[in-house]
Amino acid sequence: MSKQSIIRICFHERRLQYMEREQMSLWQQSRPGDRILEVDVPLSYGLCDVVQPSNALNAVVFTWDPTKEVGVYIKVNCISTEFTPKKHGGEKGVPFRIQVETYQAAETFDASKRLHAAACQIKVFKLKGADRKHKQDREKILKRPVSEQEKFQPSYECTVLNDIPFDAVVSTPPTEAAVSTNNIAPYSPDSGNLNQQNRNANQLQNQIEEVNLNKYTQQELSPATSNESSYPNVVNSNVYPPDQLVAGSNPQITTHWLTVNRFDKYVSTFANFCGADMLRMSRDDLIQICGHADGIRLYNALHSKTIAPKLTIYICRENTSVFNAVFLSTHNNIELLQKLSSLTGIPQDQVRDIYMQGPQSIHIHLNNDVIKHIKEETMFNLEVIQDNGSYIFILKPMNNK
């Protein structure tokens, strides 16, 4: 099932958290039209329904599939010294917090569906100041004994987040479907002020986001049932599936495809375009019409290519001689469980363990590391064992002949 995450830029220091609404409001007045936090869409991958709500400049929301690789690149458009009293140079700057909350995507709000929360502390400086600070920090660390240097965290290509308890997270979670962000409010440490939160929610409820799909009725759209896609499917369509636009698609089908694939803001632009017209346009044409981010996304959606699987294995059920090909896009045991559950018809939540039979018939727990070392096109016999109302899958390698 899809997950929904909210990334926020908050103040790290408790004293500033109480002033956050006022500080954000002052920042907005001094920088009209700008956002504190943005998703770098061209660099990010594996995201669905990216929403950057106009009522929360320091938050972004997106939906993602936990069985696929996901990377989120963000841009912070304010610096730490913007929130310090002005001095005569040399301001230290206030520390920010990158806070990530993950929820079970659902059509109705349920606070208990928060699955995980993590955060890290950052400081943001202009390029010249950041280079100077990095140099000073390196010099300070190198002056320390080697034993103390090892205590410092080395540089990484990605941001490392530390888990935080749920009671340390004070934020308004999503209340509607994955694309609805009407109730997202700026971070506030005052968790007890429910009346204030309700007033904010009522005010923000009146703001309609362009990406909100609630204008479609339940009879027109239904959630996708395939694990390969997180887009809605058309119930009563027997022409082409909504994730496929072909040269023979008429303007009505093209309009519907644009809407389903979250390009509804360009429906009027392409109102008279058929499938062939859309497919003839180059990447540069679409960037010129839709802008850089949406142009690239539209081009990729029109010319989507099948992603080569990272691992292909063949599964044969007991007492049969017919094999089923299983294609894994990641070396992930959750994805393997998903495929095996689909193959056997056994619900995932009823599968207790997956093992691979090793030397002398030992059972090896099939974790991600083991999957990485399975040879391409290995053949397995699948044994299903029922035990106390749950199931165990055992993959038995076969000798390739």
MIFIDO-719689 format. One record per residue (C-alpha): residue number from 1; chain; x, y, z. Coordinates in steps of 0.02 Angstrom, whole numbers. Example, Ala and Ser with C-alpha at 12.3 -4.5 7.8 and 13.67 -1.06 7.14 Angstrom:
BEGIN
<seke 1 A <615 -225 390>>
<seke 2 A <684 -53 357>>
END
This chain:
BEGIN
<seke 1 A <0 0 0>>
<seke 2 A <60 175 -41>>
<seke 3 A <138 285 93>>
<seke 4 A <126 473 111>>
<seke 5 A <266 579 181>>
<seke 6 A <275 761 236>>
<seke 7 A <443 849 236>>
<seke 8 A <451 1008 339>>
<seke 9 A <582 1138 378>>
<seke 10 A <557 1186 561>>
<seke 11 A <656 1278 692>>
<seke 12 A <765 1160 792>>
<seke 13 A <775 1264 951>>
<seke 14 A <625 1253 1065>>
<seke 15 A <619 1440 1101>>
<seke 16 A <600 1479 916>>
<seke 17 A <467 1346 888>>
<seke 18 A <344 1451 989>>
<seke 19 A <375 1598 872>>
<seke 20 A <373 1497 712>>
<seke 21 A <207 1558 642>>
<seke 22 A <257 1740 666>>
<seke 23 A <430 1710 593>>
<seke 24 A <360 1620 440>>
<seke 25 A <234 1759 413>>
<seke 26 A <369 1893 420>>
<seke 27 A <477 1792 300>>
<seke 28 A <331 1777 179>>
<seke 29 A <301 1965 184>>
<seke 30 A <484 1999 143>>
<seke 31 A <490 1866 5>>
<seke 32 A <319 1868 -81>>
<seke 33 A <293 1725 -202>>
<seke 34 A <440 1623 -135>>
<seke 35 A <436 1458 -41>>
<seke 36 A <548 1406 104>>
<seke 37 A <550 1225 45>>
<seke 38 A <535 1152 -129>>
<seke 39 A <555 979 -206>>
<seke 40 A <683 973 -347>>
<seke 41 A <568 870 -459>>
<seke 42 A <689 835 -604>>
<seke 43 A <818 758 -485>>
<seke 44 A <693 662 -377>>
<seke 45 A <627 491 -425>>
<seke 46 A <494 367 -370>>
<seke 47 A <372 502 -310>>
<seke 48 A <186 520 -347>>
<seke 49 A <69 665 -317>>
<seke 50 A <200 791 -263>>
<seke 51 A <109 937 -180>>
<seke 52 A <190 1100 -126>>
<seke 53 A <42 1183 -36>>
<seke 54 A <25 1370 -47>>
<seke 55 A <-37 1376 133>>
<seke 56 A <120 1294 204>>
<seke 57 A <278 1369 130>>
<seke 58 A <390 1260 237>>
<seke 59 A <311 1091 194>>
<seke 60 A <296 974 45>>
<seke 61 A <191 817 30>>
<seke 62 A <212 667 -84>>
<seke 63 A <153 488 -104>>
<seke 64 A <273 344 -137>>
<seke 65 A <278 155 -159>>
<seke 66 A <385 67 -26>>
<seke 67 A <425 -74 -149>>
<seke 68 A <516 44 -266>>
<seke 69 A <673 149 -250>>
<seke 70 A <635 327 -198>>
<seke 71 A <747 480 -190>>
<seke 72 A <691 655 -139>>
<seke 73 A <797 808 -176>>
<seke 74 A <743 966 -86>>
<seke 75 A <790 1150 -100>>
<seke 76 A <791 1263 53>>
<seke 77 A <766 1442 -5>>
<seke 78 A <805 1531 158>>
<seke 79 A <966 1545 256>>
<seke 80 A <993 1527 443>>
<seke 81 A <1042 1709 468>>
<seke 82 A <872 1772 405>>
<seke 83 A <798 1731 575>>
<seke 84 A <933 1807 686>>
<seke 85 A <939 1986 753>>
<seke 86 A <1042 2088 632>>
<seke 87 A <1218 2123 691>>
<seke 88 A <1374 2195 613>>
<seke 89 A <1420 2033 526>>
<seke 90 A <1470 1863 594>>
<seke 91 A <1294 1802 636>>
<seke 92 A <1297 1618 685>>
<seke 93 A <1126 1583 612>>
<seke 94 A <986 1481 689>>
<seke 95 A <982 1292 664>>
<seke 96 A <840 1219 562>>
<seke 97 A <765 1046 572>>
<seke 98 A <721 937 423>>
<seke 99 A <573 837 488>>
<seke 100 A <499 691 389>>
<seke 101 A <334 612 442>>
<seke 102 A <267 458 354>>
<seke 103 A <86 401 357>>
<seke 104 A <-18 260 287>>
<seke 105 A <-103 339 136>>
<seke 106 A <-291 333 165>>
<seke 107 A <-448 418 105>>
<seke 108 A <-499 472 280>>
<seke 109 A <-391 549 415>>
<seke 110 A <-329 435 554>>
<seke 111 A <-193 501 669>>
<seke 112 A <-146 323 715>>
<seke 113 A <-87 294 537>>
<seke 114 A <76 389 568>>
<seke 115 A <207 255 536>>
<seke 116 A <372 343 562>>
<seke 117 A <453 509 603>>
<seke 118 A <633 564 583>>
<seke 119 A <732 725 584>>
<seke 120 A <903 802 575>>
<seke 121 A <978 972 615>>
<seke 122 A <1044 1083 475>>
<seke 123 A <1111 1258 451>>
<seke 124 A <1095 1346 284>>
<seke 125 A <1216 1481 227>>
<seke 126 A <1254 1569 65>>
<seke 127 A <1385 1481 -40>>
<seke 128 A <1532 1590 14>>
<seke 129 A <1485 1579 198>>
<seke 130 A <1454 1391 186>>
<seke 131 A <1626 1360 110>>
<seke 132 A <1707 1463 247>>
<seke 133 A <1613 1371 384>>
<seke 134 A <1657 1200 312>>
<seke 135 A <1840 1250 307>>
<seke 136 A <1836 1312 488>>
<seke 137 A <1747 1153 547>>
<seke 138 A <1873 1042 457>>
<seke 139 A <2019 1136 535>>
<seke 140 A <1943 1121 710>>
<seke 141 A <1915 934 689>>
<seke 142 A <2090 901 620>>
<seke 143 A <2167 986 773>>
<seke 144 A <2085 857 886>>
<seke 145 A <2162 686 928>>
<seke 146 A <2119 544 808>>
<seke 147 A <2014 459 941>>
<seke 148 A <1903 613 952>>
<seke 149 A <1896 638 763>>
<seke 150 A <1811 469 746>>
<seke 151 A <1665 533 849>>
<seke 152 A <1616 656 713>>
<seke 153 A <1499 603 575>>
<seke 154 A <1584 594 404>>
<seke 155 A <1509 675 250>>
<seke 156 A <1378 576 154>>
<seke 157 A <1299 597 -17>>
<seke 158 A <1127 590 62>>
<seke 159 A <1052 665 219>>
<seke 160 A <1052 551 371>>
<seke 161 A <895 565 477>>
<seke 162 A <876 505 656>>
<seke 163 A <714 427 719>>
<seke 164 A <614 537 837>>
<seke 165 A <471 481 951>>
<seke 166 A <295 523 895>>
<seke 167 A <265 631 1048>>
<seke 168 A <407 744 989>>
<seke 169 A <319 775 824>>
<seke 170 A <195 918 831>>
<seke 171 A <114 939 662>>
<seke 172 A <-50 924 572>>
<seke 173 A <-55 761 472>>
<seke 174 A <-146 743 307>>
<seke 175 A <-333 723 324>>
<seke 176 A <-395 674 152>>
<seke 177 A <-333 565 11>>
<seke 178 A <-151 562 -39>>
<seke 179 A <-168 716 -150>>
<seke 180 A <-266 824 -28>>
<seke 181 A <-164 945 76>>
<seke 182 A <-297 1068 130>>
<seke 183 A <-266 1040 316>>
<seke 184 A <-77 1053 318>>
<seke 185 A <-28 1196 431>>
<seke 186 A <141 1269 480>>
<seke 187 A <226 1179 623>>
<seke 188 A <177 1232 799>>
<seke 189 A <239 1162 965>>
<seke 190 A <73 1201 1050>>
<seke 191 A <-7 1029 1034>>
<seke 192 A <-142 1068 1161>>
<seke 193 A <-218 1215 1069>>
<seke 194 A <-350 1115 977>>
<seke 195 A <-464 1263 948>>
<seke 196 A <-327 1357 856>>
<seke 197 A <-289 1202 750>>
<seke 198 A <-474 1182 709>>
<seke 199 A <-487 1365 658>>
<seke 200 A <-335 1346 545>>
<seke 201 A <-407 1187 470>>
<seke 202 A <-574 1272 433>>
<seke 203 A <-487 1420 352>>
<seke 204 A <-374 1312 246>>
<seke 205 A <-517 1195 197>>
<seke 206 A <-583 1333 84>>
<seke 207 A <-423 1338 -18>>
<seke 208 A <-430 1220 -167>>
<seke 209 A <-265 1149 -229>>
<seke 210 A <-248 1126 -417>>
<seke 211 A <-193 946 -394>>
<seke 212 A <-344 897 -287>>
<seke 213 A <-441 764 -380>>
<seke 214 A <-596 776 -271>>
<seke 215 A <-689 862 -413>>
<seke 216 A <-709 691 -494>>
<seke 217 A <-848 579 -430>>
<seke 218 A <-820 405 -362>>
<seke 219 A <-911 334 -514>>
<seke 220 A <-780 410 -630>>
<seke 221 A <-620 365 -540>>
<seke 222 A <-567 222 -428>>
<seke 223 A <-399 182 -346>>
<seke 224 A <-278 80 -450>>
<seke 225 A <-276 -103 -403>>
<seke 226 A <-109 -143 -484>>
<seke 227 A <47 -132 -377>>
<seke 228 A <141 -67 -528>>
<seke 229 A <50 100 -531>>
<seke 230 A <-16 225 -407>>
<seke 231 A <-125 319 -530>>
<seke 232 A <-315 304 -530>>
<seke 233 A <-395 191 -658>>
<seke 234 A <-551 221 -761>>
<seke 235 A <-692 105 -712>>
<seke 236 A <-797 109 -869>>
<seke 237 A <-664 127 -1003>>
<seke 238 A <-637 -9 -1130>>
<seke 239 A <-533 91 -1253>>
<seke 240 A <-357 112 -1181>>
<seke 241 A <-294 101 -1003>>
<seke 242 A <-259 276 -931>>
<seke 243 A <-72 247 -917>>
<seke 244 A <-58 220 -1104>>
<seke 245 A <-77 354 -1238>>
<seke 246 A <-65 291 -1417>>
<seke 247 A <-67 376 -1587>>
<seke 248 A <-250 327 -1611>>
<seke 249 A <-310 412 -1452>>
<seke 250 A <-440 546 -1491>>
<seke 251 A <-440 718 -1403>>
<seke 252 A <-564 656 -1271>>
<seke 253 A <-451 510 -1223>>
<seke 254 A <-300 627 -1226>>
<seke 255 A <-388 748 -1108>>
<seke 256 A <-434 607 -990>>
<seke 257 A <-254 539 -995>>
<seke 258 A <-186 711 -949>>
<seke 259 A <-306 724 -803>>
<seke 260 A <-272 550 -735>>
<seke 261 A <-84 576 -747>>
<seke 262 A <-91 742 -650>>
<seke 263 A <-72 860 -798>>
<seke 264 A <-246 933 -777>>
<seke 265 A <-182 1113 -777>>
<seke 266 A <-132 1088 -961>>
<seke 267 A <-299 1013 -1017>>
<seke 268 A <-355 1177 -1098>>
<seke 269 A <-185 1195 -1185>>
<seke 270 A <-198 1023 -1265>>
<seke 271 A <-388 1022 -1286>>
<seke 272 A <-382 986 -1474>>
<seke 273 A <-230 871 -1472>>
<seke 274 A <-249 687 -1515>>
<seke 275 A <-126 552 -1462>>
<seke 276 A <-23 569 -1621>>
<seke 277 A <-4 757 -1593>>
<seke 278 A <58 730 -1416>>
<seke 279 A <181 593 -1465>>
<seke 280 A <256 699 -1606>>
<seke 281 A <313 836 -1487>>
<seke 282 A <495 836 -1435>>
<seke 283 A <561 857 -1259>>
<seke 284 A <609 1038 -1295>>
<seke 285 A <434 1074 -1364>>
<seke 286 A <353 1012 -1203>>
<seke 287 A <476 1108 -1093>>
<seke 288 A <436 1267 -1188>>
<seke 289 A <248 1240 -1166>>
<seke 290 A <241 1170 -988>>
<seke 291 A <400 1233 -907>>
<seke 292 A <554 1135 -860>>
<seke 293 A <489 1018 -724>>
<seke 294 A <318 976 -797>>
<seke 295 A <387 970 -974>>
<seke 296 A <513 835 -928>>
<seke 297 A <382 740 -830>>
<seke 298 A <256 746 -973>>
<seke 299 A <387 690 -1099>>
<seke 300 A <437 544 -988>>
<seke 301 A <254 495 -963>>
<seke 302 A <222 497 -1150>>
<seke 303 A <377 396 -1192>>
<seke 304 A <388 285 -1039>>
<seke 305 A <504 138 -1062>>
<seke 306 A <499 -28 -973>>
<seke 307 A <628 -29 -834>>
<seke 308 A <742 -180 -845>>
<seke 309 A <722 -291 -691>>
<seke 310 A <870 -307 -573>>
<seke 311 A <836 -492 -548>>
<seke 312 A <737 -624 -642>>
<seke 313 A <698 -791 -560>>
<seke 314 A <585 -936 -609>>
<seke 315 A <464 -1012 -484>>
<seke 316 A <382 -1184 -497>>
<seke 317 A <245 -1233 -376>>
<seke 318 A <248 -1405 -297>>
<seke 319 A <177 -1548 -401>>
<seke 320 A <182 -1445 -561>>
<seke 321 A <306 -1431 -704>>
<seke 322 A <258 -1256 -759>>
<seke 323 A <369 -1109 -709>>
<seke 324 A <318 -929 -678>>
<seke 325 A <441 -788 -712>>
<seke 326 A <463 -665 -568>>
<seke 327 A <541 -497 -611>>
<seke 328 A <610 -394 -467>>
<seke 329 A <642 -208 -494>>
<seke 330 A <738 -201 -328>>
<seke 331 A <832 -323 -219>>
<seke 332 A <694 -307 -90>>
<seke 333 A <613 -449 6>>
<seke 334 A <451 -349 22>>
<seke 335 A <435 -343 -167>>
<seke 336 A <474 -529 -176>>
<seke 337 A <339 -563 -46>>
<seke 338 A <219 -460 -151>>
<seke 339 A <256 -563 -307>>
<seke 340 A <246 -732 -217>>
<seke 341 A <83 -683 -132>>
<seke 342 A <10 -638 -301>>
<seke 343 A <73 -802 -373>>
<seke 344 A <2 -911 -235>>
<seke 345 A <-154 -811 -195>>
<seke 346 A <-105 -801 -11>>
<seke 347 A <-125 -627 68>>
<seke 348 A <39 -545 118>>
<seke 349 A <-13 -519 298>>
<seke 350 A <-35 -707 318>>
<seke 351 A <144 -747 263>>
<seke 352 A <256 -761 416>>
<seke 353 A <426 -794 337>>
<seke 354 A <516 -826 172>>
<seke 355 A <665 -943 173>>
<seke 356 A <785 -1009 43>>
<seke 357 A <848 -1186 60>>
<seke 358 A <1037 -1190 77>>
<seke 359 A <1172 -1325 94>>
<seke 360 A <1116 -1481 185>>
<seke 361 A <935 -1420 176>>
<seke 362 A <961 -1278 300>>
<seke 363 A <837 -1135 295>>
<seke 364 A <913 -963 258>>
<seke 365 A <811 -809 299>>
<seke 366 A <782 -721 133>>
<seke 367 A <832 -541 173>>
<seke 368 A <884 -406 50>>
<seke 369 A <1068 -454 59>>
<seke 370 A <1032 -635 14>>
<seke 371 A <924 -580 -133>>
<seke 372 A <1068 -474 -200>>
<seke 373 A <1174 -631 -215>>
<seke 374 A <1046 -740 -304>>
<seke 375 A <1107 -778 -480>>
<seke 376 A <1008 -715 -628>>
<seke 377 A <877 -837 -696>>
<seke 378 A <892 -958 -550>>
<seke 379 A <753 -1088 -545>>
<seke 380 A <662 -1127 -382>>
<seke 381 A <533 -1249 -318>>
<seke 382 A <413 -1157 -203>>
<seke 383 A <354 -1252 -50>>
<seke 384 A <212 -1176 51>>
<seke 385 A <196 -1231 233>>
<seke 386 A <44 -1188 337>>
<seke 387 A <78 -1163 522>>
<seke 388 A <-48 -1101 652>>
<seke 389 A <-150 -998 531>>
<seke 390 A <1 -920 444>>
<seke 391 A <110 -975 299>>
<seke 392 A <295 -1001 267>>
<seke 393 A <370 -993 92>>
<seke 394 A <525 -1098 58>>
<seke 395 A <620 -1074 -106>>
<seke 396 A <718 -1229 -154>>
<seke 397 A <849 -1200 -289>>
<seke 398 A <845 -1324 -433>>
<seke 399 A <993 -1388 -530>>
<seke 400 A <991 -1304 -700>>
<seke 401 A <1007 -1434 -835>>
END
